[in-house]
Amino acid sequence: MNSKPLNSSEIQLIYSADGGGTPPEVGGPRINKVRKFFAGLKGRQKILDVGCANGAILKSFSQQHELHGVDISEFLIKQAQANGFQARVHDLLNDRLPYEDGTFDYVFSGETIEHQLDTDWFLQEFNRVLKPGGRVVLTYPNIRTPTGIAMMLFFDMPPMYSARYRSPHFRDFTFRSMKLALSKHGFRHEKSMGNAFYLPKIGEFAVGLASLLPSWSHQIITVAEKIENSKYAPEDVKSDNLIFGS
């Protein structure tokens, strides 16, 4: 019997301390669209990957750009270092990013923000380490999908990817709620695209159409520009938490 409750970091380590089955090579619509974005950047950029795992998503850019990464798993950080990252073990759930203000041109975080309990702290830290005019590139699961709606209507289950029983996800996002969150931390939404639509037994499909309709895609890629420093204060959590937040 467990003698004390697990905190959020301990839950994440249960999933990822030994790598969590992270494959050495990754692909698919989401990965391909992220790589296409970074391939289009001009000049040498300084990029931080938060929740980098083994660095598989961006490792092909290790000669083109300066890649840094943080992850809670020491096992995965060693692999990221082998993949060309200047990477270090770090738990953002408990401490600020180990970098000075205004260090990076881009911060990338793939399928990580939903694992954070305090997502305001998460976005504030992204803002802090970005240079003025720098960009954050996020990918995250979208709970507003046909499959998610059907799960609630017909099966009395929370949507796919939601923060449900024993899920490692602590926060839910839709296209609209992510734009709201970014706006509260000094970011201006530039563009978003969906990775694909998804149905059980069919899998991912209509990759091109999903780029145009991100709010219905099962995962979303969002790019936002830092236009000012985050002014977040802890008491702000009491605002913008209603169903029709501004």
Biotite code that builds the C-alpha atoms (Angstrom):
import biotite.structure as struc

atoms = struc.array([
    struc.Atom([0.000, 0.000, 0.000], chain_id="A", res_id=1, res_name="MET", atom_name="CA", element="C"),
    struc.Atom([1.285, 3.467, -0.890], chain_id="A", res_id=2, res_name="ASN", atom_name="CA", element="C"),
    struc.Atom([2.144, 5.466, 2.245], chain_id="A", res_id=3, res_name="SER", atom_name="CA", element="C"),
    struc.Atom([1.642, 8.924, 0.733], chain_id="A", res_id=4, res_name="LYS", atom_name="CA", element="C"),
    struc.Atom([-0.027, 10.465, -2.322], chain_id="A", res_id=5, res_name="PRO", atom_name="CA", element="C"),
    struc.Atom([1.958, 10.836, -5.520], chain_id="A", res_id=6, res_name="LEU", atom_name="CA", element="C"),
    struc.Atom([2.769, 14.354, -6.602], chain_id="A", res_id=7, res_name="ASN", atom_name="CA", element="C"),
    struc.Atom([2.575, 15.335, -10.263], chain_id="A", res_id=8, res_name="SER", atom_name="CA", element="C"),
    struc.Atom([6.312, 14.882, -10.873], chain_id="A", res_id=9, res_name="SER", atom_name="CA", element="C"),
    struc.Atom([6.243, 11.367, -9.426], chain_id="A", res_id=10, res_name="GLU", atom_name="CA", element="C"),
    struc.Atom([3.331, 10.456, -11.684], chain_id="A", res_id=11, res_name="ILE", atom_name="CA", element="C"),
    struc.Atom([5.252, 11.676, -14.735], chain_id="A", res_id=12, res_name="GLN", atom_name="CA", element="C"),
    struc.Atom([8.329, 9.690, -13.697], chain_id="A", res_id=13, res_name="LEU", atom_name="CA", element="C"),
    struc.Atom([6.268, 6.503, -13.479], chain_id="A", res_id=14, res_name="ILE", atom_name="CA", element="C"),
    struc.Atom([5.498, 6.978, -17.164], chain_id="A", res_id=15, res_name="TYR", atom_name="CA", element="C"),
    struc.Atom([8.888, 8.184, -18.390], chain_id="A", res_id=16, res_name="SER", atom_name="CA", element="C"),
    struc.Atom([11.756, 7.427, -15.991], chain_id="A", res_id=17, res_name="ALA", atom_name="CA", element="C"),
    struc.Atom([12.823, 4.377, -18.034], chain_id="A", res_id=18, res_name="ASP", atom_name="CA", element="C"),
    struc.Atom([11.986, 5.992, -21.356], chain_id="A", res_id=19, res_name="GLY", atom_name="CA", element="C"),
    struc.Atom([8.330, 5.021, -21.335], chain_id="A", res_id=20, res_name="GLY", atom_name="CA", element="C"),
    struc.Atom([8.747, 3.041, -24.525], chain_id="A", res_id=21, res_name="GLY", atom_name="CA", element="C"),
    struc.Atom([9.849, 6.147, -26.451], chain_id="A", res_id=22, res_name="THR", atom_name="CA", element="C"),
    struc.Atom([10.958, 4.935, -29.912], chain_id="A", res_id=23, res_name="PRO", atom_name="CA", element="C"),
    struc.Atom([14.325, 6.032, -31.329], chain_id="A", res_id=24, res_name="PRO", atom_name="CA", element="C"),
    struc.Atom([12.610, 7.223, -34.523], chain_id="A", res_id=25, res_name="GLU", atom_name="CA", element="C"),
    struc.Atom([9.261, 9.000, -34.732], chain_id="A", res_id=26, res_name="VAL", atom_name="CA", element="C"),
    struc.Atom([7.015, 10.064, -37.592], chain_id="A", res_id=27, res_name="GLY", atom_name="CA", element="C"),
    struc.Atom([3.440, 10.731, -38.589], chain_id="A", res_id=28, res_name="GLY", atom_name="CA", element="C"),
    struc.Atom([1.479, 13.858, -39.570], chain_id="A", res_id=29, res_name="PRO", atom_name="CA", element="C"),
    struc.Atom([2.207, 15.842, -36.397], chain_id="A", res_id=30, res_name="ARG", atom_name="CA", element="C"),
    struc.Atom([5.940, 15.170, -36.495], chain_id="A", res_id=31, res_name="ILE", atom_name="CA", element="C"),
    struc.Atom([6.140, 15.814, -40.227], chain_id="A", res_id=32, res_name="ASN", atom_name="CA", element="C"),
    struc.Atom([4.397, 19.208, -39.911], chain_id="A", res_id=33, res_name="LYS", atom_name="CA", element="C"),
    struc.Atom([6.615, 20.253, -36.992], chain_id="A", res_id=34, res_name="VAL", atom_name="CA", element="C"),
    struc.Atom([9.733, 19.306, -38.941], chain_id="A", res_id=35, res_name="ARG", atom_name="CA", element="C"),
    struc.Atom([8.503, 21.168, -42.015], chain_id="A", res_id=36, res_name="LYS", atom_name="CA", element="C"),
    struc.Atom([8.088, 24.303, -39.905], chain_id="A", res_id=37, res_name="PHE", atom_name="CA", element="C"),
    struc.Atom([11.611, 24.136, -38.453], chain_id="A", res_id=38, res_name="PHE", atom_name="CA", element="C"),
    struc.Atom([13.094, 23.247, -41.844], chain_id="A", res_id=39, res_name="ALA", atom_name="CA", element="C"),
    struc.Atom([11.764, 26.558, -43.162], chain_id="A", res_id=40, res_name="GLY", atom_name="CA", element="C"),
    struc.Atom([13.626, 28.730, -40.643], chain_id="A", res_id=41, res_name="LEU", atom_name="CA", element="C"),
    struc.Atom([16.309, 31.018, -42.031], chain_id="A", res_id=42, res_name="LYS", atom_name="CA", element="C"),
    struc.Atom([19.757, 31.198, -40.494], chain_id="A", res_id=43, res_name="GLY", atom_name="CA", element="C"),
    struc.Atom([21.036, 29.407, -37.415], chain_id="A", res_id=44, res_name="ARG", atom_name="CA", element="C"),
    struc.Atom([18.500, 29.535, -34.561], chain_id="A", res_id=45, res_name="GLN", atom_name="CA", element="C"),
    struc.Atom([18.847, 28.752, -30.875], chain_id="A", res_id=46, res_name="LYS", atom_name="CA", element="C"),
    struc.Atom([16.041, 26.326, -30.012], chain_id="A", res_id=47, res_name="ILE", atom_name="CA", element="C"),
    struc.Atom([14.916, 24.904, -26.688], chain_id="A", res_id=48, res_name="LEU", atom_name="CA", element="C"),
    struc.Atom([12.856, 21.700, -26.691], chain_id="A", res_id=49, res_name="ASP", atom_name="CA", element="C"),
    struc.Atom([10.945, 21.413, -23.397], chain_id="A", res_id=50, res_name="VAL", atom_name="CA", element="C"),
    struc.Atom([10.007, 17.815, -22.697], chain_id="A", res_id=51, res_name="GLY", atom_name="CA", element="C"),
    struc.Atom([12.484, 16.790, -25.384], chain_id="A", res_id=52, res_name="CYS", atom_name="CA", element="C"),
    struc.Atom([12.456, 13.069, -24.484], chain_id="A", res_id=53, res_name="ALA", atom_name="CA", element="C"),
    struc.Atom([15.202, 11.484, -26.642], chain_id="A", res_id=54, res_name="ASN", atom_name="CA", element="C"),
    struc.Atom([15.265, 14.404, -29.069], chain_id="A", res_id=55, res_name="GLY", atom_name="CA", element="C"),
    struc.Atom([13.921, 12.318, -31.932], chain_id="A", res_id=56, res_name="ALA", atom_name="CA", element="C"),
    struc.Atom([11.600, 15.034, -33.285], chain_id="A", res_id=57, res_name="ILE", atom_name="CA", element="C"),
    struc.Atom([14.256, 17.701, -33.895], chain_id="A", res_id=58, res_name="LEU", atom_name="CA", element="C"),
    struc.Atom([17.502, 15.725, -34.045], chain_id="A", res_id=59, res_name="LYS", atom_name="CA", element="C"),
    struc.Atom([17.745, 16.093, -37.832], chain_id="A", res_id=60, res_name="SER", atom_name="CA", element="C"),
    struc.Atom([18.323, 19.854, -37.276], chain_id="A", res_id=61, res_name="PHE", atom_name="CA", element="C"),
    struc.Atom([21.343, 19.446, -34.975], chain_id="A", res_id=62, res_name="SER", atom_name="CA", element="C"),
    struc.Atom([23.723, 20.761, -37.667], chain_id="A", res_id=63, res_name="GLN", atom_name="CA", element="C"),
    struc.Atom([21.395, 23.531, -38.896], chain_id="A", res_id=64, res_name="GLN", atom_name="CA", element="C"),
    struc.Atom([20.423, 24.934, -35.481], chain_id="A", res_id=65, res_name="HIS", atom_name="CA", element="C"),
    struc.Atom([21.708, 25.002, -31.892], chain_id="A", res_id=66, res_name="GLU", atom_name="CA", element="C"),
    struc.Atom([19.497, 22.545, -30.020], chain_id="A", res_id=67, res_name="LEU", atom_name="CA", element="C"),
    struc.Atom([18.931, 22.555, -26.264], chain_id="A", res_id=68, res_name="HIS", atom_name="CA", element="C"),
    struc.Atom([16.559, 20.340, -24.328], chain_id="A", res_id=69, res_name="GLY", atom_name="CA", element="C"),
    struc.Atom([15.176, 19.534, -20.901], chain_id="A", res_id=70, res_name="VAL", atom_name="CA", element="C"),
    struc.Atom([13.282, 16.501, -19.701], chain_id="A", res_id=71, res_name="ASP", atom_name="CA", element="C"),
    struc.Atom([12.431, 14.906, -16.368], chain_id="A", res_id=72, res_name="ILE", atom_name="CA", element="C"),
    struc.Atom([13.882, 11.538, -17.429], chain_id="A", res_id=73, res_name="SER", atom_name="CA", element="C"),
    struc.Atom([17.639, 11.040, -17.064], chain_id="A", res_id=74, res_name="GLU", atom_name="CA", element="C"),
    struc.Atom([17.348, 7.949, -19.265], chain_id="A", res_id=75, res_name="PHE", atom_name="CA", element="C"),
    struc.Atom([15.927, 10.003, -22.162], chain_id="A", res_id=76, res_name="LEU", atom_name="CA", element="C"),
    struc.Atom([18.266, 12.965, -21.661], chain_id="A", res_id=77, res_name="ILE", atom_name="CA", element="C"),
    struc.Atom([21.281, 10.722, -22.304], chain_id="A", res_id=78, res_name="LYS", atom_name="CA", element="C"),
    struc.Atom([19.724, 9.732, -25.627], chain_id="A", res_id=79, res_name="GLN", atom_name="CA", element="C"),
    struc.Atom([18.975, 13.371, -26.489], chain_id="A", res_id=80, res_name="ALA", atom_name="CA", element="C"),
    struc.Atom([22.615, 14.258, -25.852], chain_id="A", res_id=81, res_name="GLN", atom_name="CA", element="C"),
    struc.Atom([23.651, 11.473, -28.211], chain_id="A", res_id=82, res_name="ALA", atom_name="CA", element="C"),
    struc.Atom([21.257, 12.986, -30.777], chain_id="A", res_id=83, res_name="ASN", atom_name="CA", element="C"),
    struc.Atom([23.042, 16.333, -30.823], chain_id="A", res_id=84, res_name="GLY", atom_name="CA", element="C"),
    struc.Atom([21.252, 18.221, -28.029], chain_id="A", res_id=85, res_name="PHE", atom_name="CA", element="C"),
    struc.Atom([22.778, 20.233, -25.231], chain_id="A", res_id=86, res_name="GLN", atom_name="CA", element="C"),
    struc.Atom([20.322, 18.601, -22.869], chain_id="A", res_id=87, res_name="ALA", atom_name="CA", element="C"),
    struc.Atom([19.877, 18.400, -19.140], chain_id="A", res_id=88, res_name="ARG", atom_name="CA", element="C"),
    struc.Atom([17.593, 16.727, -16.625], chain_id="A", res_id=89, res_name="VAL", atom_name="CA", element="C"),
    struc.Atom([15.065, 19.198, -15.272], chain_id="A", res_id=90, res_name="HIS", atom_name="CA", element="C"),
    struc.Atom([11.666, 19.085, -13.580], chain_id="A", res_id=91, res_name="ASP", atom_name="CA", element="C"),
    struc.Atom([9.730, 22.169, -14.648], chain_id="A", res_id=92, res_name="LEU", atom_name="CA", element="C"),
    struc.Atom([6.939, 21.195, -12.278], chain_id="A", res_id=93, res_name="LEU", atom_name="CA", element="C"),
    struc.Atom([9.214, 22.185, -9.400], chain_id="A", res_id=94, res_name="ASN", atom_name="CA", element="C"),
    struc.Atom([11.686, 24.791, -10.650], chain_id="A", res_id=95, res_name="ASP", atom_name="CA", element="C"),
    struc.Atom([12.195, 27.434, -13.355], chain_id="A", res_id=96, res_name="ARG", atom_name="CA", element="C"),
    struc.Atom([13.974, 26.590, -16.574], chain_id="A", res_id=97, res_name="LEU", atom_name="CA", element="C"),
    struc.Atom([17.773, 26.586, -16.042], chain_id="A", res_id=98, res_name="PRO", atom_name="CA", element="C"),
    struc.Atom([18.421, 29.392, -18.539], chain_id="A", res_id=99, res_name="TYR", atom_name="CA", element="C"),
    struc.Atom([18.791, 33.156, -18.414], chain_id="A", res_id=100, res_name="GLU", atom_name="CA", element="C"),
    struc.Atom([16.060, 35.518, -19.603], chain_id="A", res_id=101, res_name="ASP", atom_name="CA", element="C"),
    struc.Atom([15.930, 36.073, -23.366], chain_id="A", res_id=102, res_name="GLY", atom_name="CA", element="C"),
    struc.Atom([18.155, 33.118, -24.297], chain_id="A", res_id=103, res_name="THR", atom_name="CA", element="C"),
    struc.Atom([16.285, 31.436, -27.153], chain_id="A", res_id=104, res_name="PHE", atom_name="CA", element="C"),
    struc.Atom([14.870, 32.272, -30.569], chain_id="A", res_id=105, res_name="ASP", atom_name="CA", element="C"),
    struc.Atom([12.363, 29.409, -30.409], chain_id="A", res_id=106, res_name="TYR", atom_name="CA", element="C"),
    struc.Atom([10.873, 27.247, -27.672], chain_id="A", res_id=107, res_name="VAL", atom_name="CA", element="C"),
    struc.Atom([9.306, 23.999, -28.846], chain_id="A", res_id=108, res_name="PHE", atom_name="CA", element="C"),
    struc.Atom([7.227, 21.725, -26.660], chain_id="A", res_id=109, res_name="SER", atom_name="CA", element="C"),
    struc.Atom([5.504, 18.697, -28.125], chain_id="A", res_id=110, res_name="GLY", atom_name="CA", element="C"),
    struc.Atom([2.635, 17.020, -26.242], chain_id="A", res_id=111, res_name="GLU", atom_name="CA", element="C"),
    struc.Atom([3.940, 18.287, -22.893], chain_id="A", res_id=112, res_name="THR", atom_name="CA", element="C"),
    struc.Atom([1.777, 21.180, -21.697], chain_id="A", res_id=113, res_name="ILE", atom_name="CA", element="C"),
    struc.Atom([-1.146, 18.853, -20.927], chain_id="A", res_id=114, res_name="GLU", atom_name="CA", element="C"),
    struc.Atom([1.119, 17.048, -18.431], chain_id="A", res_id=115, res_name="HIS", atom_name="CA", element="C"),
    struc.Atom([1.661, 20.246, -16.395], chain_id="A", res_id=116, res_name="GLN", atom_name="CA", element="C"),
    struc.Atom([-0.484, 21.080, -13.400], chain_id="A", res_id=117, res_name="LEU", atom_name="CA", element="C"),
    struc.Atom([0.370, 24.788, -13.438], chain_id="A", res_id=118, res_name="ASP", atom_name="CA", element="C"),
    struc.Atom([0.239, 25.625, -17.132], chain_id="A", res_id=119, res_name="THR", atom_name="CA", element="C"),
    struc.Atom([0.488, 29.350, -16.380], chain_id="A", res_id=120, res_name="ASP", atom_name="CA", element="C"),
    struc.Atom([3.901, 28.777, -14.818], chain_id="A", res_id=121, res_name="TRP", atom_name="CA", element="C"),
    struc.Atom([4.831, 26.706, -17.867], chain_id="A", res_id=122, res_name="PHE", atom_name="CA", element="C"),
    struc.Atom([3.914, 29.464, -20.361], chain_id="A", res_id=123, res_name="LEU", atom_name="CA", element="C"),
    struc.Atom([5.438, 32.169, -18.180], chain_id="A", res_id=124, res_name="GLN", atom_name="CA", element="C"),
    struc.Atom([8.748, 30.323, -18.263], chain_id="A", res_id=125, res_name="GLU", atom_name="CA", element="C"),
    struc.Atom([8.578, 29.951, -22.037], chain_id="A", res_id=126, res_name="PHE", atom_name="CA", element="C"),
    struc.Atom([8.045, 33.688, -22.303], chain_id="A", res_id=127, res_name="ASN", atom_name="CA", element="C"),
    struc.Atom([10.926, 34.432, -19.923], chain_id="A", res_id=128, res_name="ARG", atom_name="CA", element="C"),
    struc.Atom([13.582, 32.435, -21.789], chain_id="A", res_id=129, res_name="VAL", atom_name="CA", element="C"),
    struc.Atom([12.502, 33.669, -25.241], chain_id="A", res_id=130, res_name="LEU", atom_name="CA", element="C"),
    struc.Atom([14.081, 36.697, -26.858], chain_id="A", res_id=131, res_name="LYS", atom_name="CA", element="C"),
    struc.Atom([11.726, 39.587, -27.726], chain_id="A", res_id=132, res_name="PRO", atom_name="CA", element="C"),
    struc.Atom([9.977, 38.536, -30.936], chain_id="A", res_id=133, res_name="GLY", atom_name="CA", element="C"),
    struc.Atom([10.860, 34.891, -30.308], chain_id="A", res_id=134, res_name="GLY", atom_name="CA", element="C"),
    struc.Atom([8.355, 32.152, -31.050], chain_id="A", res_id=135, res_name="ARG", atom_name="CA", element="C"),
    struc.Atom([6.833, 29.342, -29.059], chain_id="A", res_id=136, res_name="VAL", atom_name="CA", element="C"),
    struc.Atom([5.783, 26.253, -31.002], chain_id="A", res_id=137, res_name="VAL", atom_name="CA", element="C"),
    struc.Atom([3.394, 23.974, -29.135], chain_id="A", res_id=138, res_name="LEU", atom_name="CA", element="C"),
    struc.Atom([1.708, 20.729, -30.046], chain_id="A", res_id=139, res_name="THR", atom_name="CA", element="C"),
    struc.Atom([-1.067, 19.455, -27.814], chain_id="A", res_id=140, res_name="TYR", atom_name="CA", element="C"),
    struc.Atom([-4.019, 17.045, -27.854], chain_id="A", res_id=141, res_name="PRO", atom_name="CA", element="C"),
    struc.Atom([-7.377, 18.597, -28.659], chain_id="A", res_id=142, res_name="ASN", atom_name="CA", element="C"),
    struc.Atom([-10.323, 17.243, -26.662], chain_id="A", res_id=143, res_name="ILE", atom_name="CA", element="C"),
    struc.Atom([-12.906, 18.858, -28.983], chain_id="A", res_id=144, res_name="ARG", atom_name="CA", element="C"),
    struc.Atom([-13.100, 16.237, -31.709], chain_id="A", res_id=145, res_name="THR", atom_name="CA", element="C"),
    struc.Atom([-15.925, 14.118, -33.167], chain_id="A", res_id=146, res_name="PRO", atom_name="CA", element="C"),
    struc.Atom([-14.525, 11.110, -31.314], chain_id="A", res_id=147, res_name="THR", atom_name="CA", element="C"),
    struc.Atom([-14.324, 13.010, -28.020], chain_id="A", res_id=148, res_name="GLY", atom_name="CA", element="C"),
    struc.Atom([-17.867, 14.325, -28.358], chain_id="A", res_id=149, res_name="ILE", atom_name="CA", element="C"),
    struc.Atom([-19.165, 10.841, -29.177], chain_id="A", res_id=150, res_name="ALA", atom_name="CA", element="C"),
    struc.Atom([-17.407, 9.390, -26.131], chain_id="A", res_id=151, res_name="MET", atom_name="CA", element="C"),
    struc.Atom([-19.303, 11.811, -23.878], chain_id="A", res_id=152, res_name="MET", atom_name="CA", element="C"),
    struc.Atom([-22.677, 11.533, -25.618], chain_id="A", res_id=153, res_name="LEU", atom_name="CA", element="C"),
    struc.Atom([-22.873, 7.795, -26.134], chain_id="A", res_id=154, res_name="PHE", atom_name="CA", element="C"),
    struc.Atom([-20.449, 6.157, -23.699], chain_id="A", res_id=155, res_name="PHE", atom_name="CA", element="C"),
    struc.Atom([-20.513, 8.482, -20.657], chain_id="A", res_id=156, res_name="ASP", atom_name="CA", element="C"),
    struc.Atom([-16.729, 8.770, -20.840], chain_id="A", res_id=157, res_name="MET", atom_name="CA", element="C"),
    struc.Atom([-14.493, 11.860, -20.801], chain_id="A", res_id=158, res_name="PRO", atom_name="CA", element="C"),
    struc.Atom([-13.124, 12.847, -24.222], chain_id="A", res_id=159, res_name="PRO", atom_name="CA", element="C"),
    struc.Atom([-10.089, 11.153, -25.700], chain_id="A", res_id=160, res_name="MET", atom_name="CA", element="C"),
    struc.Atom([-6.858, 12.700, -24.329], chain_id="A", res_id=161, res_name="TYR", atom_name="CA", element="C"),
    struc.Atom([-8.666, 14.418, -21.433], chain_id="A", res_id=162, res_name="SER", atom_name="CA", element="C"),
    struc.Atom([-7.529, 14.573, -17.804], chain_id="A", res_id=163, res_name="ALA", atom_name="CA", element="C"),
    struc.Atom([-9.560, 11.527, -16.827], chain_id="A", res_id=164, res_name="ARG", atom_name="CA", element="C"),
    struc.Atom([-9.035, 8.784, -14.245], chain_id="A", res_id=165, res_name="TYR", atom_name="CA", element="C"),
    struc.Atom([-5.381, 7.699, -14.083], chain_id="A", res_id=166, res_name="ARG", atom_name="CA", element="C"),
    struc.Atom([-4.466, 9.801, -17.069], chain_id="A", res_id=167, res_name="SER", atom_name="CA", element="C"),
    struc.Atom([-1.011, 11.432, -17.073], chain_id="A", res_id=168, res_name="PRO", atom_name="CA", element="C"),
    struc.Atom([-2.744, 14.510, -18.477], chain_id="A", res_id=169, res_name="HIS", atom_name="CA", element="C"),
    struc.Atom([-3.598, 17.176, -15.891], chain_id="A", res_id=170, res_name="PHE", atom_name="CA", element="C"),
    struc.Atom([-5.021, 19.905, -18.157], chain_id="A", res_id=171, res_name="ARG", atom_name="CA", element="C"),
    struc.Atom([-7.327, 19.850, -21.177], chain_id="A", res_id=172, res_name="ASP", atom_name="CA", element="C"),
    struc.Atom([-7.043, 22.126, -24.201], chain_id="A", res_id=173, res_name="PHE", atom_name="CA", element="C"),
    struc.Atom([-8.972, 23.123, -27.283], chain_id="A", res_id=174, res_name="THR", atom_name="CA", element="C"),
    struc.Atom([-7.878, 25.516, -30.023], chain_id="A", res_id=175, res_name="PHE", atom_name="CA", element="C"),
    struc.Atom([-9.763, 28.390, -28.368], chain_id="A", res_id=176, res_name="ARG", atom_name="CA", element="C"),
    struc.Atom([-8.545, 27.729, -24.827], chain_id="A", res_id=177, res_name="SER", atom_name="CA", element="C"),
    struc.Atom([-4.917, 27.532, -25.979], chain_id="A", res_id=178, res_name="MET", atom_name="CA", element="C"),
    struc.Atom([-5.174, 30.899, -27.740], chain_id="A", res_id=179, res_name="LYS", atom_name="CA", element="C"),
    struc.Atom([-6.634, 32.362, -24.533], chain_id="A", res_id=180, res_name="LEU", atom_name="CA", element="C"),
    struc.Atom([-3.814, 30.916, -22.416], chain_id="A", res_id=181, res_name="ALA", atom_name="CA", element="C"),
    struc.Atom([-1.118, 32.250, -24.753], chain_id="A", res_id=182, res_name="LEU", atom_name="CA", element="C"),
    struc.Atom([-2.674, 35.719, -24.825], chain_id="A", res_id=183, res_name="SER", atom_name="CA", element="C"),
    struc.Atom([-2.435, 35.887, -21.025], chain_id="A", res_id=184, res_name="LYS", atom_name="CA", element="C"),
    struc.Atom([1.341, 35.438, -21.186], chain_id="A", res_id=185, res_name="HIS", atom_name="CA", element="C"),
    struc.Atom([2.471, 38.024, -23.698], chain_id="A", res_id=186, res_name="GLY", atom_name="CA", element="C"),
    struc.Atom([2.079, 35.919, -26.837], chain_id="A", res_id=187, res_name="PHE", atom_name="CA", element="C"),
    struc.Atom([0.305, 36.764, -30.084], chain_id="A", res_id=188, res_name="ARG", atom_name="CA", element="C"),
    struc.Atom([-1.138, 33.820, -31.962], chain_id="A", res_id=189, res_name="HIS", atom_name="CA", element="C"),
    struc.Atom([0.419, 33.553, -35.435], chain_id="A", res_id=190, res_name="GLU", atom_name="CA", element="C"),
    struc.Atom([-0.938, 30.336, -36.858], chain_id="A", res_id=191, res_name="LYS", atom_name="CA", element="C"),
    struc.Atom([-2.259, 26.918, -35.978], chain_id="A", res_id=192, res_name="SER", atom_name="CA", element="C"),
    struc.Atom([-2.763, 23.735, -37.946], chain_id="A", res_id=193, res_name="MET", atom_name="CA", element="C"),
    struc.Atom([-4.258, 20.380, -37.178], chain_id="A", res_id=194, res_name="GLY", atom_name="CA", element="C"),
    struc.Atom([-2.208, 17.256, -37.657], chain_id="A", res_id=195, res_name="ASN", atom_name="CA", element="C"),
    struc.Atom([-5.036, 14.964, -38.849], chain_id="A", res_id=196, res_name="ALA", atom_name="CA", element="C"),
    struc.Atom([-8.548, 13.824, -38.062], chain_id="A", res_id=197, res_name="PHE", atom_name="CA", element="C"),
    struc.Atom([-8.950, 10.596, -36.131], chain_id="A", res_id=198, res_name="TYR", atom_name="CA", element="C"),
    struc.Atom([-11.559, 7.850, -35.828], chain_id="A", res_id=199, res_name="LEU", atom_name="CA", element="C"),
    struc.Atom([-11.212, 4.514, -34.007], chain_id="A", res_id=200, res_name="PRO", atom_name="CA", element="C"),
    struc.Atom([-10.392, 1.581, -36.317], chain_id="A", res_id=201, res_name="LYS", atom_name="CA", element="C"),
    struc.Atom([-9.602, 4.068, -39.096], chain_id="A", res_id=202, res_name="ILE", atom_name="CA", element="C"),
    struc.Atom([-6.817, 6.049, -37.458], chain_id="A", res_id=203, res_name="GLY", atom_name="CA", element="C"),
    struc.Atom([-5.519, 9.340, -38.791], chain_id="A", res_id=204, res_name="GLU", atom_name="CA", element="C"),
    struc.Atom([-6.877, 10.671, -42.080], chain_id="A", res_id=205, res_name="PHE", atom_name="CA", element="C"),
    struc.Atom([-7.471, 13.894, -44.078], chain_id="A", res_id=206, res_name="ALA", atom_name="CA", element="C"),
    struc.Atom([-4.082, 15.310, -43.121], chain_id="A", res_id=207, res_name="VAL", atom_name="CA", element="C"),
    struc.Atom([-4.321, 18.226, -45.544], chain_id="A", res_id=208, res_name="GLY", atom_name="CA", element="C"),
    struc.Atom([-7.836, 19.256, -44.534], chain_id="A", res_id=209, res_name="LEU", atom_name="CA", element="C"),
    struc.Atom([-6.870, 19.101, -40.844], chain_id="A", res_id=210, res_name="ALA", atom_name="CA", element="C"),
    struc.Atom([-4.268, 21.804, -41.460], chain_id="A", res_id=211, res_name="SER", atom_name="CA", element="C"),
    struc.Atom([-7.135, 24.135, -42.371], chain_id="A", res_id=212, res_name="LEU", atom_name="CA", element="C"),
    struc.Atom([-9.475, 23.024, -39.556], chain_id="A", res_id=213, res_name="LEU", atom_name="CA", element="C"),
    struc.Atom([-7.314, 22.750, -36.440], chain_id="A", res_id=214, res_name="PRO", atom_name="CA", element="C"),
    struc.Atom([-10.213, 23.066, -33.986], chain_id="A", res_id=215, res_name="SER", atom_name="CA", element="C"),
    struc.Atom([-11.509, 19.634, -35.086], chain_id="A", res_id=216, res_name="TRP", atom_name="CA", element="C"),
    struc.Atom([-8.147, 17.889, -35.424], chain_id="A", res_id=217, res_name="SER", atom_name="CA", element="C"),
    struc.Atom([-7.152, 15.457, -32.691], chain_id="A", res_id=218, res_name="HIS", atom_name="CA", element="C"),
    struc.Atom([-3.804, 17.229, -32.197], chain_id="A", res_id=219, res_name="GLN", atom_name="CA", element="C"),
    struc.Atom([-2.954, 20.879, -32.873], chain_id="A", res_id=220, res_name="ILE", atom_name="CA", element="C"),
    struc.Atom([0.289, 22.674, -33.711], chain_id="A", res_id=221, res_name="ILE", atom_name="CA", element="C"),
    struc.Atom([0.323, 26.330, -32.650], chain_id="A", res_id=222, res_name="THR", atom_name="CA", element="C"),
    struc.Atom([2.913, 29.038, -33.263], chain_id="A", res_id=223, res_name="VAL", atom_name="CA", element="C"),
    struc.Atom([2.850, 32.273, -31.249], chain_id="A", res_id=224, res_name="ALA", atom_name="CA", element="C"),
    struc.Atom([5.136, 35.303, -31.076], chain_id="A", res_id=225, res_name="GLU", atom_name="CA", element="C"),
    struc.Atom([6.394, 36.881, -27.853], chain_id="A", res_id=226, res_name="LYS", atom_name="CA", element="C"),
    struc.Atom([5.243, 40.496, -27.976], chain_id="A", res_id=227, res_name="ILE", atom_name="CA", element="C"),
    struc.Atom([5.738, 41.389, -24.307], chain_id="A", res_id=228, res_name="GLU", atom_name="CA", element="C"),
    struc.Atom([6.878, 39.870, -21.035], chain_id="A", res_id=229, res_name="ASN", atom_name="CA", element="C"),
    struc.Atom([4.392, 37.734, -19.142], chain_id="A", res_id=230, res_name="SER", atom_name="CA", element="C"),
    struc.Atom([2.703, 39.595, -16.302], chain_id="A", res_id=231, res_name="LYS", atom_name="CA", element="C"),
    struc.Atom([1.332, 36.489, -14.624], chain_id="A", res_id=232, res_name="TYR", atom_name="CA", element="C"),
    struc.Atom([0.730, 36.470, -10.867], chain_id="A", res_id=233, res_name="ALA", atom_name="CA", element="C"),
    struc.Atom([-0.488, 33.392, -8.933], chain_id="A", res_id=234, res_name="PRO", atom_name="CA", element="C"),
    struc.Atom([-3.796, 35.029, -8.006], chain_id="A", res_id=235, res_name="GLU", atom_name="CA", element="C"),
    struc.Atom([-4.601, 35.224, -11.726], chain_id="A", res_id=236, res_name="ASP", atom_name="CA", element="C"),
    struc.Atom([-5.693, 31.577, -11.602], chain_id="A", res_id=237, res_name="VAL", atom_name="CA", element="C"),
    struc.Atom([-9.040, 32.825, -10.252], chain_id="A", res_id=238, res_name="LYS", atom_name="CA", element="C"),
    struc.Atom([-9.836, 34.523, -13.572], chain_id="A", res_id=239, res_name="SER", atom_name="CA", element="C"),
    struc.Atom([-10.685, 33.152, -17.035], chain_id="A", res_id=240, res_name="ASP", atom_name="CA", element="C"),
    struc.Atom([-11.700, 29.781, -15.624], chain_id="A", res_id=241, res_name="ASN", atom_name="CA", element="C"),
    struc.Atom([-15.383, 29.854, -16.592], chain_id="A", res_id=242, res_name="LEU", atom_name="CA", element="C"),
    struc.Atom([-16.873, 27.937, -19.521], chain_id="A", res_id=243, res_name="ILE", atom_name="CA", element="C"),
    struc.Atom([-17.114, 31.088, -21.641], chain_id="A", res_id=244, res_name="PHE", atom_name="CA", element="C"),
    struc.Atom([-13.852, 32.762, -20.612], chain_id="A", res_id=245, res_name="GLY", atom_name="CA", element="C"),
    struc.Atom([-13.048, 35.938, -22.521], chain_id="A", res_id=246, res_name="SER", atom_name="CA", element="C"),
])
